[in-house]
């Protein structure tokens, strides 16, 4: 498969159309640029399964990290970062586990699992 074919295939995977004029702009002119392009193509070829953005978008899946970061801020930050609070790693982990169980609606399941272990 040529570099051009690889880029067109990658474009199809991520839900974009790669045009000839766009490819001409990507064509490297120096050895270093060729190495970088090969590196990028290799990255896309080996990570394409995680880059199905068009499919994720159709399924209404979140692609960016913002939703996760906001969740962490809500679950962790609002409880552990109150004024004057100090936590050991073990204590913080325990509180986070309790908050996650409560906020995910798995409070009973959490305690059943703890009792069984």
BALOLO-620768 format. One line per 4 residues: their letters; for each residue x, y, z of N, C-alpha, C, O, CB. Coordinates in nm, 3 decimals. Glycine has a CB too. Example, Ala and Ser with C-alpha at 12.3 -4.5 7.8 and 13.67 -1.06 7.14 Angstrom:
2
AS	1.319,-0.569,0.780,1.230,-0.450,0.780,1.320,-0.330,0.780,1.424,-0.332,0.846,1.131,-0.447,0.905 ~ 1.285,-0.225,0.708,1.367,-0.106,0.714,1.290,0.003,0.787,1.341,0.114,0.804,1.408,-0.060,0.572
! end
This chain:
117
XXXX	0.085,-0.118,0.000,0.000,0.000,0.000,0.090,0.124,0.000,0.182,0.134,0.080,-0.097,0.000,0.123 ~ 0.062,0.216,-0.089,0.141,0.339,-0.095,0.103,0.432,0.018,0.001,0.413,0.085,0.123,0.409,-0.231 ~ 0.186,0.532,0.039,0.156,0.631,0.143,0.024,0.701,0.114,-0.054,0.728,0.205,0.270,0.735,0.153 ~ 0.000,0.731,-0.015,-0.125,0.798,-0.052,-0.245,0.710,-0.020,-0.345,0.758,0.033,-0.124,0.836,-0.201
XXXX	-0.236,0.583,-0.053,-0.345,0.490,-0.023,-0.365,0.478,0.128,-0.479,0.473,0.177,-0.318,0.351,-0.084 ~ -0.255,0.474,0.202,-0.263,0.465,0.348,-0.336,0.586,0.406,-0.423,0.571,0.492,-0.123,0.454,0.410 ~ -0.300,0.704,0.357,-0.364,0.825,0.409,-0.512,0.830,0.373,-0.594,0.873,0.454,-0.295,0.949,0.355 ~ -0.548,0.786,0.253,-0.690,0.782,0.215,-0.766,0.684,0.305,-0.878,0.712,0.348,-0.706,0.743,0.066
XXXX	-0.705,0.570,0.332,-0.767,0.470,0.419,-0.784,0.525,0.560,-0.889,0.509,0.622,-0.684,0.340,0.422 ~ -0.680,0.590,0.609,-0.687,0.651,0.743,-0.799,0.754,0.746,-0.875,0.760,0.843,-0.551,0.716,0.781 ~ -0.809,0.835,0.642,-0.917,0.934,0.635,-1.053,0.869,0.642,-1.143,0.920,0.708,-0.905,1.016,0.507 ~ -1.068,0.757,0.573,-1.195,0.685,0.575,-1.225,0.634,0.716,-1.339,0.642,0.762,-1.193,0.566,0.475
XXXX	-1.123,0.583,0.785,-1.143,0.531,0.922,-1.191,0.639,1.017,-1.279,0.616,1.100,-1.013,0.470,0.975 ~ -1.133,0.758,1.004,-1.167,0.864,1.099,-1.281,0.953,1.049,-1.317,1.051,1.115,-1.046,0.948,1.128 ~ -1.337,0.919,0.932,-1.456,0.989,0.885,-1.429,1.119,0.812,-1.512,1.209,0.816,-1.543,1.016,0.998 ~ -1.313,1.130,0.745,-1.284,1.249,0.666,-1.245,1.207,0.525,-1.205,1.093,0.502,-1.171,1.334,0.731
XXXX	-1.259,1.298,0.432,-1.220,1.272,0.294,-1.084,1.334,0.271,-1.064,1.454,0.293,-1.325,1.328,0.193 ~ -0.990,1.253,0.226,-0.855,1.301,0.196,-0.850,1.329,0.046,-0.871,1.238,-0.034,-0.744,1.198,0.239 ~ -0.822,1.454,0.009,-0.820,1.492,-0.132,-0.677,1.492,-0.185,-0.581,1.494,-0.109,-0.883,1.631,-0.151 ~ -0.665,1.489,-0.318,-0.533,1.492,-0.381,-0.459,1.620,-0.347,-0.339,1.618,-0.322,-0.545,1.477,-0.533
XXXX	-0.531,1.733,-0.347,-0.463,1.860,-0.314,-0.415,1.859,-0.169,-0.309,1.913,-0.138,-0.558,1.980,-0.339 ~ -0.494,1.799,-0.081,-0.451,1.787,0.058,-0.329,1.699,0.071,-0.239,1.727,0.151,-0.564,1.732,0.144 ~ -0.325,1.592,-0.006,-0.210,1.502,-0.003,-0.084,1.571,-0.056,0.025,1.550,-0.003,-0.238,1.376,-0.084 ~ -0.099,1.653,-0.160,0.017,1.724,-0.214,0.079,1.813,-0.108,0.201,1.827,-0.101,-0.022,1.807,-0.337
XXXX	-0.005,1.874,-0.025,0.048,1.960,0.081,0.122,1.879,0.187,0.211,1.931,0.255,-0.065,2.039,0.147 ~ 0.087,1.751,0.200,0.153,1.665,0.298,0.280,1.600,0.245,0.360,1.548,0.323,0.058,1.558,0.344 ~ 0.300,1.604,0.114,0.415,1.536,0.055,0.545,1.594,0.108,0.569,1.714,0.094,0.411,1.546,-0.098 ~ 0.626,1.512,0.169,0.752,1.563,0.226,0.854,1.597,0.118,0.854,1.538,0.009,0.811,1.461,0.323
XXXX	0.938,1.691,0.149,1.043,1.729,0.055,1.181,1.697,0.110,1.278,1.701,0.035,1.034,1.877,0.023 ~ 1.192,1.665,0.234,1.321,1.636,0.295,1.317,1.499,0.362,1.210,1.446,0.392,1.360,1.745,0.398 ~ 1.433,1.444,0.384,1.444,1.312,0.447,1.376,1.309,0.584,1.306,1.213,0.617,1.590,1.272,0.462 ~ 1.395,1.412,0.661,1.335,1.418,0.794,1.182,1.421,0.784,1.113,1.355,0.862,1.385,1.542,0.871
XXXX	1.131,1.497,0.688,0.986,1.503,0.671,0.932,1.366,0.630,0.824,1.327,0.675,0.948,1.610,0.567 ~ 1.004,1.295,0.545,0.962,1.161,0.504,0.958,1.067,0.624,0.866,0.987,0.638,1.056,1.105,0.396 ~ 1.058,1.077,0.710,1.062,0.993,0.830,0.943,1.024,0.921,0.881,0.933,0.976,1.195,1.013,0.907 ~ 0.911,1.152,0.937,0.797,1.192,1.020,0.666,1.142,0.961,0.578,1.097,1.033,0.793,1.344,1.035
XXXX	0.654,1.150,0.829,0.532,1.102,0.763,0.519,0.951,0.781,0.410,0.901,0.809,0.534,1.139,0.614 ~ 0.629,0.877,0.764,0.625,0.732,0.785,0.585,0.700,0.929,0.509,0.607,0.955,0.762,0.668,0.752 ~ 0.638,0.777,1.022,0.606,0.758,1.164,0.456,0.782,1.188,0.392,0.706,1.261,0.690,0.854,1.252 ~ 0.401,0.887,1.128,0.259,0.917,1.144,0.173,0.809,1.082,0.074,0.765,1.142,0.225,1.054,1.081
XXXX	0.209,0.764,0.962,0.132,0.658,0.896,0.136,0.532,0.980,0.034,0.465,0.997,0.187,0.630,0.754 ~ 0.253,0.498,1.032,0.267,0.380,1.118,0.179,0.393,1.241,0.114,0.296,1.281,0.415,0.361,1.160 ~ 0.176,0.511,1.301,0.091,0.535,1.419,-0.055,0.509,1.385,-0.125,0.438,1.458,0.110,0.678,1.471 ~ -0.102,0.568,1.274,-0.242,0.550,1.235,-0.273,0.405,1.204,-0.379,0.355,1.243,-0.274,0.637,1.114
XXXX	-0.182,0.336,1.136,-0.206,0.196,1.102,-0.218,0.109,1.227,-0.298,0.016,1.229,-0.095,0.143,1.012 ~ -0.140,0.139,1.329,-0.141,0.057,1.450,-0.244,0.101,1.554,-0.268,0.029,1.651,-0.005,0.059,1.512 ~ -0.304,0.216,1.535,-0.401,0.266,1.633,-0.539,0.293,1.574,-0.623,0.355,1.639,-0.349,0.392,1.695 ~ -0.562,0.246,1.453,-0.688,0.280,1.384,-0.810,0.228,1.458,-0.916,0.289,1.451,-0.686,0.223,1.243
XXXX	-0.799,0.117,1.530,-0.915,0.063,1.602,-0.964,0.158,1.710,-1.083,0.158,1.743,-0.880,-0.072,1.664 ~ -0.875,0.239,1.764,-0.914,0.334,1.868,-0.958,0.468,1.810,-0.996,0.558,1.883,-0.800,0.356,1.965 ~ -0.951,0.481,1.677,-0.975,0.610,1.614,-1.096,0.606,1.522,-1.095,0.669,1.416,-0.852,0.653,1.536 ~ -1.198,0.535,1.559,-1.320,0.523,1.478,-1.415,0.638,1.515,-1.527,0.615,1.561,-1.390,0.384,1.501
XXXX	-1.369,0.761,1.494,-1.441,0.878,1.542,-1.579,0.892,1.480,-1.674,0.930,1.549,-1.361,1.000,1.514 ~ -1.592,0.863,1.352,-1.724,0.874,1.287,-1.823,0.778,1.353,-1.937,0.814,1.379,-1.713,0.846,1.135 ~ -1.778,0.656,1.379,-1.863,0.556,1.446,-1.898,0.601,1.588,-2.013,0.592,1.630,-1.793,0.419,1.450 ~ -1.798,0.649,1.661,-1.823,0.696,1.798,-1.923,0.811,1.798,-2.011,0.818,1.884,-1.691,0.740,1.865
XXXX	-1.908,0.900,1.701,-1.999,1.015,1.691,-2.142,0.967,1.664,-2.236,1.018,1.725,-1.953,1.111,1.578 ~ -2.158,0.870,1.574,-2.292,0.817,1.545,-2.355,0.755,1.669,-2.476,0.764,1.689,-2.286,0.713,1.432 ~ -2.273,0.692,1.753,-2.324,0.626,1.875,-2.337,0.724,1.992,-2.371,0.685,2.103,-2.231,0.511,1.916 ~ -2.310,0.852,1.965,-2.315,0.957,2.067,-2.215,0.933,2.180,-2.238,0.973,2.294,-2.455,0.967,2.125
XXXX	-2.104,0.867,2.148,-1.998,0.844,2.247,-1.912,0.969,2.260,-1.895,1.044,2.163,-1.911,0.721,2.208 ~ -1.859,0.990,2.378,-1.770,1.103,2.400,-1.632,1.068,2.346,-1.581,0.958,2.370,-1.763,1.140,2.550 ~ -1.571,1.160,2.275,-1.440,1.136,2.216,-1.332,1.205,2.298,-1.225,1.148,2.320,-1.437,1.186,2.070 ~ -1.358,1.325,2.343,-1.258,1.400,2.419,-1.255,1.360,2.565,-1.334,1.277,2.610,-1.286,1.547,2.408
XXXX	-1.163,1.419,2.636,-1.146,1.385,2.778,-1.224,1.478,2.870,-1.225,1.458,2.992,-1.000,1.388,2.814 ~ -1.290,1.578,2.815,-1.358,1.677,2.897,-1.465,1.620,2.989,-1.476,1.662,3.104,-1.420,1.779,2.810 ~ -1.543,1.524,2.939,-1.649,1.464,3.021,-1.588,1.389,3.139,-1.638,1.399,3.251,-1.737,1.369,2.935 ~ -1.482,1.315,3.113,-1.415,1.240,3.220,-1.353,1.336,3.321,-1.365,1.317,3.442,-1.306,1.146,3.161
XXXX	-1.287,1.440,3.270,-1.226,1.537,3.360,-1.330,1.606,3.447,-1.307,1.628,3.566,-1.148,1.642,3.280 ~ -1.444,1.639,3.390,-1.552,1.702,3.467,-1.605,1.605,3.572,-1.635,1.646,3.684,-1.666,1.748,3.374 ~ -1.617,1.478,3.535,-1.662,1.376,3.632,-1.566,1.363,3.748,-1.607,1.353,3.863,-1.678,1.241,3.563 ~ -1.436,1.363,3.717,-1.336,1.355,3.824,-1.343,1.477,3.915,-1.332,1.466,4.037,-1.194,1.343,3.764
XXXX	-1.363,1.593,3.854,-1.374,1.716,3.934,-1.494,1.707,4.027,-1.486,1.746,4.144,-1.385,1.840,3.843 ~ -1.605,1.655,3.977,-1.727,1.643,4.057,-1.710,1.540,4.167,-1.738,1.568,4.283,-1.845,1.607,3.968 ~ -1.666,1.421,4.131,-1.658,1.312,4.228,-1.545,1.333,4.328,-1.565,1.317,4.448,-1.638,1.179,4.156 ~ -1.429,1.369,4.278,-1.312,1.380,4.366,-1.299,1.519,4.425,-1.293,1.536,4.546,-1.185,1.345,4.289
XXXX	-1.295,1.618,4.337,-1.267,1.754,4.381,-1.367,1.809,4.481,-1.327,1.869,4.581,-1.262,1.842,4.265 ~ -1.496,1.790,4.456,-1.596,1.848,4.544,-1.592,1.788,4.684,-1.631,1.854,4.780,-1.734,1.829,4.486 ~ -1.545,1.667,4.697,-1.543,1.604,4.829,-1.407,1.617,4.898,-1.400,1.642,5.018,-1.580,1.457,4.818 ~ -1.300,1.599,4.822,-1.168,1.592,4.884,-1.097,1.727,4.895,-1.000,1.739,4.970,-1.082,1.499,4.807
XXXX	-1.144,1.825,4.823,-1.071,1.952,4.820,-1.144,2.064,4.893,-1.128,2.182,4.860,-1.046,1.993,4.678 ~ -1.223,2.028,4.989,-1.291,2.131,5.068,-1.190,2.202,5.157,-1.081,2.150,5.185,-1.406,2.070,5.153 ~ -1.227,2.318,5.201,-1.138,2.400,5.282,-1.087,2.327,5.405,-1.165,2.272,5.483,-1.208,2.528,5.323 ~ -0.956,2.326,5.422,-0.894,2.270,5.541,-0.882,2.119,5.544,-0.834,2.064,5.643,-0.969,2.313,5.658
XXXX	-0.924,2.051,5.440,-0.920,1.904,5.442,-0.781,1.852,5.408,-0.712,1.907,5.322,-1.022,1.846,5.344 ~ -0.743,1.746,5.477,-0.618,1.675,5.452,-0.651,1.527,5.446,-0.728,1.478,5.528,-0.509,1.705,5.562 ~ -0.594,1.456,5.350,-0.625,1.314,5.333,-0.498,1.233,5.316,-0.403,1.276,5.252,-0.717,1.294,5.213 ~ -0.498,1.115,5.374,-0.394,1.017,5.339,-0.437,0.955,5.207,-0.552,0.968,5.167,-0.374,0.907,5.454
XXXX	-0.345,0.888,5.139,-0.380,0.823,5.012,-0.488,0.718,5.036,-0.584,0.709,4.960,-0.255,0.759,4.947 ~ -0.472,0.638,5.141,-0.571,0.535,5.172,-0.708,0.592,5.203,-0.810,0.541,5.157,-0.523,0.451,5.288 ~ -0.710,0.698,5.282,-0.837,0.762,5.317,-0.905,0.824,5.196,-1.026,0.813,5.178,-0.815,0.868,5.423 ~ -0.825,0.890,5.111,-0.881,0.950,4.990,-0.937,0.842,4.898,-1.046,0.859,4.843,-0.773,1.032,4.915
XXXX	-0.865,0.732,4.881,-0.914,0.622,4.797,-1.044,0.565,4.850,-1.134,0.531,4.773,-0.808,0.512,4.786 ~ -1.055,0.553,4.982,-1.177,0.499,5.043,-1.296,0.592,5.018,-1.404,0.546,4.983,-1.157,0.477,5.194 ~ -1.275,0.721,5.037,-1.383,0.818,5.015,-1.424,0.820,4.868,-1.543,0.828,4.836,-1.339,0.959,5.060 ~ -1.326,0.814,4.777,-1.357,0.813,4.634,-1.439,0.689,4.599,-1.535,0.699,4.522,-1.227,0.817,4.550
XXXX	-1.403,0.574,4.654,-1.479,0.451,4.627,-1.623,0.465,4.674,-1.716,0.424,4.604,-1.412,0.329,4.696 ~ -1.642,0.523,4.792,-1.778,0.544,4.844,-1.857,0.642,4.757,-1.973,0.618,4.726,-1.772,0.596,4.988 ~ -1.793,0.752,4.717,-1.861,0.850,4.631,-1.901,0.788,4.497,-2.012,0.810,4.449,-1.771,0.973,4.606 ~ -1.810,0.711,4.438,-1.841,0.646,4.309,-1.957,0.549,4.324,-2.046,0.545,4.239,-1.717,0.571,4.255
XXXX	-1.958,0.471,4.432,-2.067,0.376,4.455,-2.200,0.450,4.471,-2.301,0.409,4.414,-2.039,0.290,4.580 ~ -2.198,0.557,4.547,-2.322,0.633,4.570,-2.372,0.700,4.442,-2.489,0.687,4.406,-2.300,0.739,4.678 ~ -2.283,0.770,4.373,-2.324,0.847,4.256,-2.358,0.761,4.135,-2.428,0.806,4.045,-2.216,0.944,4.219 ~ -2.309,0.637,4.132,-2.341,0.548,4.020,-2.460,0.459,4.048,-2.499,0.377,3.965,-2.221,0.461,3.987
XXXX	-2.520,0.475,4.167,-2.636,0.393,4.201,-2.600,0.250,4.238,-2.684,0.160,4.227,-2.733,0.392,4.088 ~ -2.477,0.228,4.281,-2.432,0.093,4.315,-2.394,0.079,4.462,-2.307,0.001,4.498,-2.312,0.055,4.228 ~ -2.461,0.156,4.545,-2.430,0.157,4.688,-2.446,0.019,4.750,-2.355,-0.030,4.817,-2.520,0.257,4.761 ~ -2.560,-0.045,4.727,-2.586,-0.178,4.785,-2.487,-0.281,4.729,-2.432,-0.362,4.804,-2.731,-0.223,4.756
XXXX	-2.465,-0.277,4.598,-2.371,-0.370,4.534,-2.231,-0.354,4.593,-2.161,-0.453,4.615,-2.368,-0.347,4.382 ~ -2.191,-0.230,4.619,-2.059,-0.202,4.677,-2.045,-0.273,4.812,-1.944,-0.339,4.837,-2.038,-0.050,4.694 ~ -2.146,-0.259,4.898,-2.137,-0.319,5.031,-2.150,-0.471,5.025,-2.089,-0.541,5.106,-2.245,-0.261,5.121 ~ -2.228,-0.522,4.932,-2.238,-0.668,4.916,-2.103,-0.726,4.874,-2.062,-0.831,4.924,-2.346,-0.705,4.812
XXXX	-2.034,-0.659,4.783,-1.902,-0.705,4.740,-1.802,-0.700,4.855,-1.720,-0.790,4.870,-1.851,-0.621,4.622 ~ -1.809,-0.595,4.935,-1.715,-0.582,5.049,-1.742,-0.690,5.152,-1.649,-0.745,5.211,-1.727,-0.443,5.114 ~ -1.870,-0.721,5.175,-1.904,-0.824,5.274,-1.859,-0.962,5.226,-1.822,-1.047,5.307,-2.056,-0.824,5.300 ~ -1.864,-0.984,5.095,-1.826,-1.115,5.039,-1.675,-1.136,5.038,-1.629,-1.250,5.033,-1.880,-1.128,4.898
X	-1.597,-1.028,5.042,-1.451,-1.044,5.034,-1.384,-1.057,5.168,-1.261,-1.071,5.174,-1.391,-0.930,4.961
! end
